[in-house]
Amino acid sequence: MINDITASMTRVQYSFEPHTTYAAIVGSAAVPSGITNSLVDVVANKSIGQLTSVPGPSGQVKFGGTPVGGLLGWVPMTGAQSLGVCIYSYNGQVSVGIATDAGLVPEPGMLAELIGEQFETFAGWND
């Protein structure tokens, strides 16, 4: 299954779609904001949501001299996207930030629990 996912993501990564999408977004900076907003919505509405994995600092950092106990990331959402999941690592820990449309996922806490269970399963793969 992991090989299938890797093959699929590699195919998308090397297709023209991400490059075309990026060029459209960069090009939108040269047009009036109303057109830009419409263009961003068209691109964003091609999916129901976003998933991102963000590697954070591997060690503890300080903010104003005070050690930061944890960090949580959020996926920037636009258009009619109804689900955002951000997996963020910091200081040897992993956190999951979830943004949902209440009509689609009325209990985002349950989604977080299911993701947590999968992390526990993955952690056992190295044993």
N, C-alpha and C positions, 0 to 999 in steps of 0.2 A: 504494500500500500504506500509506504514512504517513497519507493521508487516511482510509483505512478504520480504522486503529488509533485515530486521533484521534476519529473519529465514534463508535466503540465505547466508548472511555473516557469521552467526554462523556455518552453515554447512561447509562452506569453511574453517573457522578458525579452526575447529576441525577435518578436513580431514587430510590425510597424505601428500597432495600436498605441502602446505607451508613448512612443516618440511623437505620433500625430497628436495625441491628447496633450502632451507637454507643450508642443508648438502652438496649439490652439490657445492654451491658457496663457502662455507668454505673449502671444500676439494680441490677446484680449486687453492687454495693458495699454494699447494704443488707441482703443475705441472708447466711446462714452460709457460710463458706469452701468447704465441700464442695459446696454448690449452685453457688457462683461458679465453682469449678474445672470442674464439669460443663458449665456454660453456656459458659465460654470454650472448652472442648474442642469443643462442638457447633459454635460459630461458626468456630473454627480449622479444623475438619475438613471445612469446605465447600470447601477448596482443598487442593492437594497441596503448596503452598509459597507463598513470598512473594518479591517483587522490589521493591526500593526504590532510589531514587536520592537521595542525600543531598549537597547542596552544602555543602562545608566551607569553611574560610577560604581566600580567594583569594591571600593572602600568607602568608609563613612566620610561625609563632608560636613563642613561647618558653615552656618549662616550667621553672620554677625558674632562669631565666636561660640555659638551654641551648636552642639552636634545635632544633625538632622536625623531624626528617628526613622523616617521612611518617606518615600515619594510615591505619588500615584500619577499616572499619565492618562490623558484623555484624547480620543481621536477627534480631530476637527471635522465637524459634519456640516453639510450644506445640502441644499435642494430637498428632495423628499426621502433622503436616506433615513432608514428607521432603526438601524442597528450599528453601533460602534463598539469595538472591543480593542483595548490597548493593553498589551502585556508588557510590563515594565520591570526591569531588574535594577536593584540597588542594594549594595552592600551585602551580597550573598542571598538576598531575598527576592521573591518575585511577587508583584502585585498585578491585579487585573482591574482596569477601569472599564465600566460598562455604561453606555448611553443607549437607551431604547425608546421606541415609541410604545407608550403604555398599551395601545391597542394591539400591538404585535407581541410584546413580551410583558404581560402584566406583573410578573414576578421576576425582575432581573436578578434578585438574590439567588433564585434557584439556578439560573444560568451560571452565576458565579460559582455556586457549589459544584455544578457539573464540571466546569473548567478546572476547579481545584482538584476534583477527583482524578481528572485526566493527568494533571501534573504529578499527583502521587503515583499513578500508574507508570508514567514515564520515568520517574525517579527510581523505580524498581528495576528498570531495564539494565542498569549498570551493575546490579548485584550478581 
